[in-house]
Amino acid sequence: MSRICDLTGKKAIVGNSVSFSNRKTKRLFKPNLQVKKFFIPEENEWITLKVSTSALRTINKKGISACIDEVYKNGYLK
């Protein structure tokens, strides 16, 4: 199971963990992903998506149908 947001495509990025003595070691910054079920009234069905919390805020603002249409329009999903 990959840690990639279904709507935004966010995934883990690499950075440095910096200690007090300023030593740097590699680490992963993982996105805050949540598994949520959404009801799509146009299709009268529930879908399960793994979305980031920033995508959840966008869904609350625009609505799930508008977000899915935008994802298809930009070519992320087919």
BELDAUR-V800978 format. One record per residue. RES is the residue in one small letter. SS is DSSP state (2 for helix, 1 for strand, 0 for the rest). NEAR is the number of other ideal C-beta (glycine too) atoms within 12 Angstrom. D_CENTER is the distance of its C-alpha to the mean C-alpha in Angstrom with 2 decimals. Layout:
[[RES & SS & NEAR & D_CENTER] [RES & SS & NEAR & D_CENTER]]
This chain:
[[m & 0 & 7 & 13.74] [s & 0 & 13 & 11.34] [r & 0 & 21 & 8.67] [i & 0 & 21 & 6.22] [c & 0 & 31 & 2.87] [d & 0 & 31 & 5.55] [l & 0 & 35 & 5.56] [t & 0 & 27 & 5.04] [g & 0 & 21 & 5.92] [k & 0 & 25 & 5.34] [k & 0 & 18 & 7.79] [a & 0 & 18 & 10.78] [i & 1 & 14 & 13.44] [v & 1 & 13 & 17.12] [g & 1 & 13 & 19.31] [n & 1 & 14 & 22.47] [s & 1 & 14 & 23.43] [v & 1 & 12 & 26.46] [s & 0 & 10 & 29.25] [f & 0 & 6 & 31.92] [s & 0 & 7 & 34.25] [n & 0 & 9 & 31.73] [r & 0 & 10 & 31.20] [k & 1 & 12 & 27.95] [t & 1 & 13 & 26.25] [k & 1 & 13 & 23.10] [r & 1 & 14 & 19.98] [l & 1 & 14 & 16.25] [f & 1 & 15 & 13.66] [k & 0 & 17 & 10.78] [p & 0 & 25 & 7.37] [n & 0 & 19 & 7.65] [l & 1 & 26 & 5.99] [q & 1 & 22 & 8.01] [v & 1 & 17 & 9.66] [k & 1 & 22 & 10.95] [k & 1 & 14 & 13.66] [f & 1 & 27 & 14.17] [f & 1 & 17 & 17.62] [i & 1 & 20 & 18.26] [p & 0 & 12 & 21.81] [e & 0 & 14 & 22.73] [e & 0 & 12 & 22.45] [n & 0 & 8 & 23.39] [e & 1 & 12 & 20.97] [w & 1 & 13 & 18.12] [i & 1 & 24 & 14.93] [t & 1 & 14 & 12.61] [l & 1 & 27 & 8.88] [k & 1 & 27 & 6.48] [v & 1 & 33 & 3.65] [s & 1 & 27 & 3.23] [t & 2 & 19 & 6.80] [s & 2 & 20 & 7.11] [a & 2 & 32 & 5.65] [l & 2 & 27 & 8.10] [r & 2 & 16 & 10.65] [t & 2 & 22 & 10.52] [i & 2 & 30 & 11.05] [n & 2 & 16 & 13.81] [k & 2 & 12 & 15.30] [k & 2 & 17 & 15.42] [g & 0 & 17 & 15.20] [i & 2 & 30 & 13.34] [s & 2 & 18 & 15.93] [a & 2 & 18 & 15.64] [c & 2 & 31 & 11.89] [i & 2 & 26 & 12.56] [d & 2 & 17 & 15.70] [e & 2 & 20 & 14.13] [v & 2 & 25 & 11.85] [y & 2 & 14 & 15.16] [k & 2 & 12 & 17.18] [n & 2 & 14 & 15.38] [g & 0 & 9 & 15.76] [y & 0 & 19 & 12.32] [l & 0 & 18 & 13.48] [k & 0 & 7 & 17.17]]
